[in-house]
Amino acid sequence: MKSIDTNSMGKTYSPKRKQRLLIAGSVVLLLLTIFVYFRYSFVYSEGTRVGIIYKFSKKGTFFKTYEGEMILPGIRNKGKNASLSTNTFNFSVTDEELAQKLMKSQGMEIELHYSYYNRPLPWRGDSYEGEKGQYVVDKLVRVKDENPNGYGL
């Protein structure tokens, strides 16, 4: 004779059905874990950018992160009917030591290494208009020119 268990609501489940529910629940949990990983933790791309940091600050309501804006060489058109504008690179920094180096490098032409994540997380930095993902700078590669514009900033 098969054993039949009764749950708190009076329904009965056979051991085979319990096993199927456990397997289905495990598969759903695994798929959800994979989805969240690729959506928020997977590094989609990484590379370097060269430009001049002209804005760098620590901000945030609950999670204080360092946010920077770098002017890249060239210009771009932001939309079909928009005028030309500077080419900027918005990024976040999570490392305190690197943030202090970048703070001192404002106005200098520098090269940064970044990782691009598919979606932003609040403790990793800010999200920016027009960007679905998030650029996080993890290394100052080099200072190319300490006085690129002649103003000695």
ZISUL-V705434 format. One record per pair of residues at least 24 apart in sequence whose ideal C-beta (glycine too) atoms are under 10 Angstrom apart, sorted by the first residue. I is the first residue (numbers start at 0). J is the second residue. Records with the same first field share a line. If there is no record, write none. Layout:
I = J + J
This chain:
35 = 118
37 = 117 + 118
38 = 116 + 117 + 118 + 120
39 = 116 + 117 + 118 + 119 + 120 + 123 + 132 + 133
40 = 116 + 117 + 118 + 120 + 123
41 = 116 + 117 + 118
42 = 113 + 114 + 115 + 116 + 117 + 135
43 = 114 + 115 + 116 + 117 + 118 + 132 + 133
44 = 113 + 114 + 115 + 116 + 117 + 132 + 134
45 = 112 + 113 + 114 + 115 + 134 + 135 + 137
46 = 111 + 112 + 113 + 114 + 115 + 134
47 = 110 + 111 + 112 + 113 + 136 + 138 + 140 + 141
48 = 88 + 90 + 109 + 110 + 111 + 112 + 113 + 134 + 136 + 140
49 = 88 + 108 + 109 + 110 + 111 + 140 + 141 + 143 + 144
50 = 85 + 86 + 87 + 88 + 108 + 109 + 110 + 111 + 143 + 147
51 = 104 + 105 + 106 + 107 + 108 + 109 + 143 + 144 + 147 + 148 + 152
52 = 88 + 90 + 101 + 102 + 104 + 105 + 106 + 107 + 108 + 109 + 111 + 136 + 152
53 = 85 + 87 + 105 + 106 + 152
54 = 87 + 89 + 105
55 = 90 + 92 + 98 + 101 + 102 + 103 + 104 + 105
56 = 98 + 102
57 = 92 + 95 + 98 + 102
58 = 124 + 125
59 = 91 + 121 + 122 + 124 + 125
60 = 121
61 = 121 + 122
62 = 93 + 120 + 121 + 122 + 123 + 124 + 125
63 = 122
64 = 91 + 92 + 93 + 98 + 121 + 122 + 123 + 124 + 125 + 135
65 = 90 + 91 + 92 + 93 + 94 + 95 + 97 + 98 + 99 + 101 + 102 + 124 + 125 + 136
66 = 90 + 91 + 92 + 98 + 124 + 125 + 127
67 = 91 + 92 + 98 + 101 + 102 + 104 + 105 + 111 + 124 + 134 + 136
68 = 127
69 = 101 + 105 + 108 + 109 + 111 + 134 + 136
70 = 108 + 148
72 = 108
77 = 129
78 = 129
87 = 127
88 = 113 + 127 + 134 + 136
89 = 124 + 125 + 126 + 127 + 128 + 129 + 130 + 133 + 134
90 = 114 + 115 + 124 + 125 + 127 + 133 + 134 + 135 + 136 + 137
91 = 116 + 119 + 120 + 123 + 124 + 125 + 126 + 127 + 133 + 134 + 135 + 136
92 = 123 + 124 + 134 + 135 + 136 + 137 + 139
93 = 122 + 123 + 124 + 135 + 136 + 137
94 = 135 + 136 + 137 + 138
96 = 139
97 = 136 + 137 + 138 + 139
98 = 136
100 = 138 + 139 + 142
101 = 136 + 139
103 = 142
104 = 139 + 142 + 145
105 = 152
106 = 145 + 146 + 147 + 148 + 150 + 151 + 152
107 = 142 + 143 + 144 + 145 + 146 + 147 + 148 + 152
108 = 141 + 142 + 143 + 144 + 145 + 146 + 147 + 148
109 = 139 + 140 + 141 + 142 + 143 + 144 + 145 + 147
110 = 138 + 139 + 140 + 141 + 142 + 143
111 = 136 + 137 + 138 + 139 + 140 + 141
112 = 136 + 137 + 138 + 139 + 140
113 = 137 + 138
114 = 138
